[in-house]
């Protein structure tokens, strides 16, 4: 089955399910006209070793945790959007002539993919999308090709079957996070044209820094770490922030940073936003992916806001099926 059949569907309601190393998060967003409402958000811990780099090592226990989330939330939705880490995904950019028919485009992309990916296409699920028409070569269009090993998709299918869910979207985790950040920036105070915003997210085994300009991601850097290398003290977290900022400022994409957002469980460490603001002289705050969303009746506003930084990727996945 071609992965585009997973990526191409947009059901009326989709659960965003973020399966991390240490926990699984579920978010459901309901659209009614121009109003979006947060309908459900729940999370459950996972034991060490159940999920490693996005690979489901203990599908039974993970599916039990997911079924528990579904039961606790009370959602009736069974269609789900999921994401895999960038390390599980092969990406290539190729250039093909403009003006091709849909069939010709698919044939050209398949030929380019076979030459550039380095794996037999029969071992992969492959999808592609047009990137842009080149200003210096209007006869060519840039195509982004994405390939995922079949066993990674089948592992997710098996997990969904065990959990009573139907997978309809699989994407890269950074895309989910970018979508959540773009949503937050829609509700941020107006800023000067070209302002840059940084997002730093802590995971169980990595720290990532993304930069955004005009709602679009322009920079990404991820640093792997282990618990022994990273004690998760306030000073260590502050050092992560300063390092992420300096790495960005030293990149080709550097520019004036208007604000810095923090996400992930470590972002909830008491006082980290205030200390980061003092250390960097840049406004720093927790990422609230639920900004601009009305709350479904029965949700506790205070509890939702307190936990919001955990749900960035899950919210980004739920937003995928909910056009803005």
Secondary structure, 3 states (H helix, E strand, C coil): CCCHHHHCCCCCCCEEEEECCCEEEEEEEEEECCEEEEEEEEEEECCCCCEECCEECCHHHHHHHHHHHHHHHCCCCCEEEEEECHHHEEEEEEEEECCCCHHHHHHHHHHHHHHHCCCCHHHEEEEEEEEEECCCCCCEEEEEEEEEEHHHHHHHHHHHHHHCCEEEEEEEHHHHHHHHHHHHHHCCCCCCCCCEEEEEEECCCEEEEEEEECCEEEEEEEEECCCCCCCCCHHHHHHHHHHHHHHHHCCCCCCCEEEEEEECHHHHCCCHHHHHHHHHCCEEEECCCCCCCEECCCCCHHHHHHHHHHHHHHHHHHHHCCCC
